[in-house]
């Protein structure tokens, strides 16, 4: 077996996920348990072949597992590349122009200079035709190629291209990209959006422009301030709040303008801090309408700089939106600059009032909270539908109860953080938490919510393909995204 260093590292990470006790061997029980939660997309034949590798001692060695990974039927890289090629080749000509292929290069090699790109183009154009056909495209993923990427990155890229193609079918939807890492405790959430920006925008925007009249999705990409991560953090209790305020202000304006244009914004978020900007944008567009929020997340995200134990602002968007400092649970004193920027964040949206009332939010699958958050939830009697509720009552019933609770509001925003799903299927987020909902439950829950005509905006955030070794997260999040787009489309066509 001759594997590249990249494949050894990638397959080794998968082995470690299977090896629950970390002893370097897999038992039948470990394989059974891993496949039950990590095996989405693994064929019956491949499952059977893995069990056949059990020795007389009922163990699978690391080397044997690595060999199985390399021979898996469902790791058909050629099929993945074919689908990507067809998604990029919008005019179905069978070839990619140099301009088209440059977008792929910028995705696979984001640091390449113009001269390096020119050299890679020349090298990829094997027959010298001035275009890249499918066989030449396949060759770019051969061992030793400068453009070869990991299986996880390849499939994440495919999923994001599929997102663009899916949205292109619906004239009333606008994708809004918010690629901010600033509020998260672990860097990388925005990498899911980078694929969109570097490779998919031009071709899929062309598709959308031809099919439904959208002039440019690029204008709906929110400029990030991620360069601030390279600098020292000045704000202990609200990390990078100066840069985050700028991002929130931009999100506010883009979401408000999208709604003013009569479009349904689907937000592709990085970390969850920017949800405060989404809410502010909705209120800026509809200042006289009462807004309700369904917050599907492992976390309540209702800390303020006064109560936060970490200073990470992805735990604060609900506090920003509701203008709630929770001084009763204060553990931090703020310097004047942090306090000023915090007030500026809260002032986005509508003037002289909060963008959201605490009585108009409902939580689903929230399970990882701290005392300060628990006190607010109890004080304001914010409903929390637990994972057990979703499982016992059914996702559709929970969705209807959320909507019934919000019966008095005029418009509703649904935000879906992928860490609301169980940590065993949610490796693609920086903050996985056990005890979450399953992918099918997430899909059914979001689908049922989208049937309410008051839903005016939907968001999915915290996808991080760099942490998603098996690509389980990409597969599961794609299923939810696809179902939501279908639900929105149905509303507009019925």
N, C-alpha and C positions, 0 to 999 in steps of 0.2 A: 504494500500500500504506500503510494507516494503522494503525500499531502503537502500543500504549501504551509508556511508558518501561519498564515492568516486562517486557513481552514483548521489547522490543529488547535489554534486558540479558540476559534468559534465553536468547534465541536466539543472541545474540552469544557467550555462553559455550559453547554447543554448537558454533558455528562454530570457536571456538578449539580445541576438542577435535579437530575434523576437520583443522584446519590445522597439520599436524605440524611444518612448518618455519617457521611464523609469518610467511610472506611476504604474507599478506592474500588469497591465492588458493588454490583447491583444485584439485589435479590428479586425474586419473582414479585414479592409484595411491593417493593420500591418501584418496579417497572409498572405494575398495575396502577399504583397510586399516581405516578407521574403521567402516564398516558391518559388517565381519567380527567386531568385538568390541563395538561400541556399538549395533548395529542391532537388538537384540532388540525385537520388537514393531513394527518398521517394516515396512509392507506391501510386497509385490512391486511394486505400482503406484507407491507413493511412491519406492521405490528407482529404478525405471525413470524416473520424472519427474525425479529429481535428475540422473541421468546425461544426460538430454535437455537439461539446462541447460549442458552443456559447450559452450564456444565453439569456433570454428575452431582456436583455439590450445590446445584441450583443457584449458580452465580454467573454473572456476566462481567468479564474483566474490562478495564478501561480500553485496552487496545482493541478488543473485540467490538466494543461499543463504537469506537471511532471508525472501525471498518464498516460497521452497519450504517453509520451516518453517511459515509462516503458513497454507499451503494443504495441509499434510499430511493425508492421509485418516485416519491413525491418531490425529491430535490431535482426536478427537471429544469435545470437552469435555462436550457434552450427554449422551453415553453414559456418561461417567465420573460426571457428576452424577446421572444416573438410577440408576446402581448404588449410589451413596452414599445417595441418597434412600431406596431400597428397603431398604438395610441399617439405616438409622435408623428407618424406618417399620416396626417389628417387627410390629405388629398388621395391617399391610397395609391400613390405612384409606384410604390415598391422600392423607392430610394429616398435617402435623406440628402438634402443639399448640405453644403458646408455650413451654411448659416444655421440650418436646423441642427446639424450634428454638433456645432459649437455649444449649443445649449446643453447637450448631453455631456460634453467634456466638462463644462463648468459645473455640472452636477457631480460627476465622478471625481473631478479634480478641482476643487473650489479655489485652490491657491495658484493655479497655473497662470503664467503671464501670457500676454498676447503672442510673443514669440514661441513660447512653449506650446500654446494651442495650435499655432500654425504648423509646428513640427508634428504634433500628434495627428492633426488632420491629414497631413501628407502621408504619414506612416499607416493610418487606417485605410486610406484610399489605395488599396492593393493594386487594382487594375488601372489606376490613373485616370479614371473616367470623370473625376470632378464631383462624384456623388458617392454616397455610402450605401451599398445594397445590404440585404439582410445577412448574407454570408460574411461580408466584411464587418458588419456590426457584431456578429457572433464572435468573430476573431478578436475583437477588442477585449473579450472576457477570457481569453486563453491564459494559461499559466504564464506568468512573467510579463503580461501586458501592463503598460503604464496606466491603463484605464480600468483594470480589474478591481471590482469592489466586492465586499462580503455579500453573502446570501441575504443576510438581514437587511442590509442597505438596499440591495437590488429589489427585494420584495416591498420594502417601505416605499421606494420610489414608484414601483408599479401601483401601489395602493393610492398614492397621491395623484398620479396621472389619472387613475380611474375616478377619483373624486372630481377632477376638473371635467372629465368627459360626462360624468353623471349630471353635474350641475348645468352643463351646456344644454341639456335636454329641457331645462325649465326656464322660461323667459323671465320669470318674476323673482328669481333668486340671484343674489350677489354674494360671492365669497368675500369675506373681509379677513385679511391675514394680519395677525398681531403676533409678531415673532419676538416676544420679549422673554428674556431669561432673568430679568433683574429681580423679580420678587421671589424666586425659588431658592430653596436651600441647597439644591444640587443643580449644577449647570447642565444644560443640554436640551431643555424642553423645546427651544426654538429650532433645533435641528430638523424637526419634522416639517417646519415651514420653509427651511432653507431649500429643501428639495423643490418645493413649489416655486420659489423665487428664482432659483438658478437654472431650472431645466424645463419646467412645465408651462410657465406663464405665456410665453410668446405663441407656442403652437396651440395651446388650449384656448387662449384668448382669441386667437384667429378663428377657431372653431365656434366659439361663442358669438363672436362678432358676426360671423356668417349666419349663424342659426337663430339668434334671438335679439340681435341689435345692441348688445352691450358694447360700448365703445372701447373700454379697456378695463380689465380687472386690475391692472398694475396700479391704477390710481386709487384702488381700494386697499392697497398694501400699506400698513402703518409703519412709518420709519421707526426703527428701534433705537435704543440708546445702550445697546449691549457693550459698546466700547467702555462704558463706565466700569464694567467688571474688572478691567485691567488696572484700574486705579484703586487706591486705598479707599476704604469705605469711611465716610466722615460721620455717618449717622448710626450710632450704636443700636438704637431702639426702632429704627425704621430704615433698614439698609437700602442705600441707593435711592432714597426718596426724592432727591432732586431730579435724577434722571427719570424715575418712575412717573413723577408728576408730568413731565413733558410727554411721555408715552400716553398717559391717561387722557391728557388734553387732546392729543391727536386722535385717539380712539373715539372720544366723545364726538368730535367733529365729523369723522368718517361715518360712524354709525348714524348720527343725526342726518347727514346728507343722504345716505343710502335710503333711509326711511322716507325722507322728503321726496326722493326720486320715485317713490312708490314701489321700491324693491323690498324683498324679504331678506334681511342680512343673516347669513350663516357665518358665524365667527369661528375661525380656526385659530385658537389661542395657544400661546406658549405656556407661561405660568399663569396661575389664576388671579394674580393681582389685577390684571387688566380688565377683569369683569366689572370692576368699579367704573371704568371708563365706558363700557358697554351700557351699563345702567344709566349713567349720566347722559349718554347719547340718546337713549330712548326718551328720557324725560325732556331733553332739549328739543327733540322733535315733537313730543306730545306733552307740553307742560301742564295742560289742563286735565289730562287723563290720569286716573289712578292706576299705578303700576303694581302688579304682583309678580313674585319670583318663585319658581320651583328650582331649588338648589340641590342637585344630585351630586353627592360628594362624600368622601370619607370624613371630611373636615368641615367644621362650621364656619371657618374663615371669618370670625367676628371679633378677633383681637384688635386692639388699637396699640399704638406705640406705648401707651401707659400700662398695658397689661401683658404685652408679648414677652414670652420667655426667650425667644430666638432672634427677634428683630426682622424676621423674614416677612416681606409684605404680601406674599401670596396667602398669608393667614389673615389679611386685613380688609379684603374688598367689601365684605358686608358691613363692617364698621364704617368704612368710607361712605358707602351708599346710604346708610342710615344716619350718618353724622353722629355716631355714638362713641364716646370716649371710654365709657364704663369706668368712670373715676372711682366708683365704690370699690372696685377690685384693683386699684392702681398698685403697681409694684415698681414702676420706673418714673424718674423725673426727666423731663425733656429739656434740652437746651433750646434757646430762643429760635435758632434757625430750623431745627426739626419741628418745633411747634408751629412755626409760620408755614412751612411746607405742608404739614398735615392739614392745617386749615384750608390751604389752597386746594388740596386734593378733595376735601369735603365740599368745597364751594363750586365744583364743576357741575354742569347740568342746569338746574333751575336756580334762580336767585333766592337767597335768604330762606331756604328750607331744604330739608333732606330730600334726596331723590326717591327714597323708599321708606315706608313705614315698617317698623318691626312686626306689626300685626299683619303685614301683607307678604310674608315670606314663609315658605314651608320647606322643610328639609327632608331629603330621602337618602337613606343608607348612611347618614352621618353617624360615626361611631368612634372617632378619635378626637376627643375634646379635652380641654383643660378647665380648671375650676372657674376661671373668669368667664369663659364662654358658657359653661353650664348655668352659672348664676343668671346671665342674661336670658338664656333660653327659658329657664324656669320663671323668671320675673315677668317676661313678656308672653309666656305661654305659647312659644313658637312650636308648632307641631313638628314632630320628628317621626317619620315613618321608617322603621328600622328594616334591616335586611330580613329579619324574621317576619315582619308584616308583609313585605313583598312576597315572601315565600308562602306564607300561610293564606293570605288573602288573594294573591295573584297580582301581577304587575298592572293589569288593566284596572282592577278594583282600586289599587293604591293611586293610580293616575286619576281616576274619577274622584276619589276623596280629596286629592290635592286640589283639583279644579273646583270641587264643591266648597272647600275651605276658602278659596279665592273668589267666591261667587260675587262679591261686591266690587271687585276691581274691573277696570275697563280693558286693560291690555296685560299680557303676561309674557315674561321672558323666562326661557328654560335654559339653564346652564348645566352641562354634563361634564364633570371632571372624571376622566377615565379611572382615577383611583377609587371611585365609588364601587368599581368592580373588585372582586376578591383578589388578594395579592398573588394567589397562585396563577391567575391568568392576566395579571397586571404588571408584568415586569417592565413594561414600556413606560413607566412613570417614575418620577423621582421619589414619590412618597407612598409606596404600596402599603396597604393595611389589611390584615386578615379580616374575615367575616363579612366580605362584601357580596354584592349581587353577582349573579352569573351573566355571561354575555347575552344569552337569550332573554333573560329577565330585563337587562338594560335595553335591549332592542324593543321588546314588547312595551316596556314602560314609556320610552320616548315616543314610540309609534302612537300609543293611546293618547298621550298628551297632545300630540300634533293635530289631533282631530278637532281640538277646540279652536274656533275661529279667532279667539282673542290672542292666541300666541302670535307675537309679532317679531320674535327674534329667537334663534337657537344657537348655542355655543358648545363646542367640544374643545377641551383643553388638556394640557399636561401630557401630551403624547411625546415620548422620547425614544426614538428608535435605537439610540445608542445603548439603551439599557435592555433592549428587547431581543435577547439572543435567539429565541425560537421563532420570533416574529408573531407570536401568539397575540400580542397586543395589537399589532397592525391588522391582523385578520379580524379580531373581535371588534375593534373600533370601526373598521370599514363596514362591518355588518350593521352597526348602529347608525352610522352616517348614511348608508344607502337607504335604510328603512325610513329615516327622517326625511331625506330628500323625496322619496316616493310619497310620503305622507303630505309634505308641503305641496308637491305637484298635484296630488289628488284634490287638495283644497282649491287650487287655482283652476282646475279643469272641470270640476263638478258643476 
